[in-house]
């Protein structure tokens, strides 16, 4: 019948229209090309792993289990949304936090990615943070990551930045986020950079009309009507990070690493540490500081400081058992304020520690001073660690400090040794 013929014609016409409309939508999306790479995938993975080791020696990794697990979950969600043509099964994606205040993130070949604490603290929601991570996935997947600890300051071309923005937007949409949050994060980064421009934009230059281009790209993508925005996990982790002592910038961290060295770095940590010997030896430093230390502790001098620790208790992350002492040039002439400044420096460098109590008055080498206790789970021993800080002021205005370090479970075993050290301490200036 004619009615059936008309229906068949309409059906065929609709089918042809559908076939035509799909390619048009696909063409509307910006096409992404994988840059040429002279290295094999396996070489990238190896190079990235070596560079990761270098990065983690130079920059302080935030050893906070809750925060790390959170970015790992977000990272895994983004990785699962990488388009098939950009996936590398040999890549080992892993995500860590750097205890730095810059709004920054960077990736290495083969998958390692580092997210600055400042990035999470500045983002307004999880989508903004995830957007920068998605952007960096392109630079890891396209083997654009820099070698070694210089990765955070490597400058990418504007063409690569456009490609990374487009792929980042696509990954976000497929992972259930709103690509417009990536555009919004770039506005936040630019606004917080001030006149000099933030560190992230100096290495990731604006290819031009970045905000508008990302928002336009979002119109061609299948964005969820209810994308992930402000989550409870994000709010909890952000509040946790903001409550920590203020972090240094990456430039400040790098400058410090260039001017100071770690004298204990050659050691190897052990689970079996000998208890302090009851026999002591005399230490004299600079003809102005003298004290007795256990005879089985090794000495690690550096500029304006010295550390003592038994074998197995020192390595590239400092000491787990022992004593540190030295001088500190404070910006404050007041002993209380100077002590707080010094303690804040310890907390910045060791984000796992928390100050347990207010300053207590103490006598250090017969002088008035202060003491306070810091504590937290050590990333080296995975045990609760107790750090006691003693300070007094020298006639030069500098702060003298003596710091004891020991796992809480062994504190009783070290109590006499620490008391003997403090009791024998003499300052002659």
Buried (B, 14 or more C-beta within 10 A) or exposed (E): EEEEEEEEEEEEEEEEEEEEEEEEEEEEBBEBEEEEEEEEBEBBBBBBBBBBEBBBBBBBBBBBEEBBEBBBEBBBBBBEBBEEEBEBEEBEBBBBBBBBBBBBBBBBBBBBBBBBBBBBBBBBBBBBBBBBBBBBBBBBBBBBBBBBBBBBBBEBEEEBBBBBBBBBBBBBBBBBBBBBBBBBBBEBBBEEBEEEEBBBBEBBBBBEEBBEBBBBBBEBBEBBEEBBBEBEBBEEBBEBBEEBBEBBBBEBBBEEBEEEEBBBEEBEBBEEBBBBBEEBEEBEBEEEBBBBBBEBBBEBBBEBBBBBBBBBBBBBBBBBBBBBBBBBEBEBEEBEEBBBBBBEBBBBBBBBBBBEEEBEEBEBBEBEBBBBBBBBBBBBBEEBBBBBBBBBBBEEEBBBBBBBBBBBEBBEBBEEBBEBBBEBBEBEE
